[in-house]
Amino acid sequence: MFYYDNLYYDLIQSGDAHPFLYPWGAVGAAVVFCYILLDHRQSPALKLCRYPVFAFLCIFEAWCILTNRARNPAAALGVGLLSCWAVMWIGAIMISNDCQTDFKRIERFDEPVQDKTDQSGSNGSISNGTATPGDASGLRQRKSASSETAAAGSSTKGPNRRTGPVFWQSYPSAPFAERLDWVADVFCNFRGLGWDWQTSGVPPPPDWAKAQLEGDLTAEEKAQAPTVSKTGIRRYSDRTQLVRHSLQLLAVGYVVLDLAATLMHKDPYYWGYTESKAPSYLPSIIQNSSVLTQSYRLLLSLSGIYFALWTIFRLGPAFFCGILSPKWVGLRAEAWMNPADHFGSFSMVLDKGLAGWWGGWWHQTFRFAFEAPATALLGKMNINKRSAPGKPFRCSWLSCLAA
């Protein structure tokens, strides 16, 4: 450890490297964020600017990787990981897709739509959050108007003050605060929770939400049993159940991580002495076998990585639903907008082997960004990504990224 500390300080003092500083390390992403805040849907010239903006990001992140160093091992990993992920993620939402025209998210109307329709004295359709006269086919008009209102981005109140039904919200042109919230959401929502590009492993929204999104704005909001996706991820509709579940698993994760850390501290192998003998507390059958010793250490390392991620991911539902709550952040803190799991069922591994490991059991945080270039290319070639020629192409693309 002292060797690497001295090496770090020598590189910094000699000028051969720069210390990794935050938020300076996020300048590239900040420039992109500011660009996406500019509405370029009606400006071809401004829309084309996304390519030089993305090029700037790539150059900046490459400079960070080549010249920046961090003293802490975790931060040093972050220099490369965050830089590469910034390029991949922003490429997915700005180059492979144009988030301003291609993406929509679930949001609430400012007020209950049905109340406004009733006040008109007849059936009516909805346009920009207000009732307009209709006829006997008001339900049909209401369905089409839901899409029109979504395109207009009619939610203008603060997120915690919206009480209406949900709809698909496109990039909002105004007010600016709503646009800022929309862009921040797409920037940070790697699994697409509550977006029309949500990753396949996450369960769908509750039945009432699906009905409202399809145009039935009078569908009653009611609690339902937890839904489980084909990969084993659960989605609660009751906030109390979700918070209780998250806190219980956070406690389990804390105990397991404490145990793993204790075992690692007592094994010189994890101090950097990779040729050290097996710890004396292990059974003699493991101590006398190099294969079993190495297997034990690899499994302990994997357990530490898995439960570290497993525990960190539990903080999201506990924080947004348990601490902030819908009272402060509105729809984003409702239980059904925060799936309880990031990892699927381990049965996916038993049933599908390595494909089940990476495709269903392991967390899918990077899935959308990994698939985006291949999906965009298949779209240009008019090939369905789920078709016989499309699936092998996507798999080979993902294999190249993994390599």
ABEGO torsion letter per residue (X at the ends): XAAAAAAAAAAAAAGABBBBBOAAAAAAAAAAAAAAABBAAABAAAAAAAAAAAAAAAAAAAAAAAABBBABAAAAAAAAAAAAAAAAAAAAAAAABBAAAABBBBBBBABBAAAAAAAAGBBBBBBGGBBBBBBAAAAAAAAAAAAAAAAAGABABBAAABABBBBBBBBBAOBAAAAAAAAAAAAABAAGBGBAABBAABBBBBAAAAAAAAGBAABBBBBBBBBBBAAGBBBBABAAAAAAAAAAAAAAAAAAAAAAAAAAAABAAAAGBAABBBBAABBAAAAABAAAAAAAAAAAAAAAAAAAAAAAAAAAAAAAAAAAEAAAAEAAABAAABBABABBBAAAAAAAEAAAAAAAABBAAAAAAAAAAAAAAAAAAGBBAABAAAAAAAAAAAAAAAX
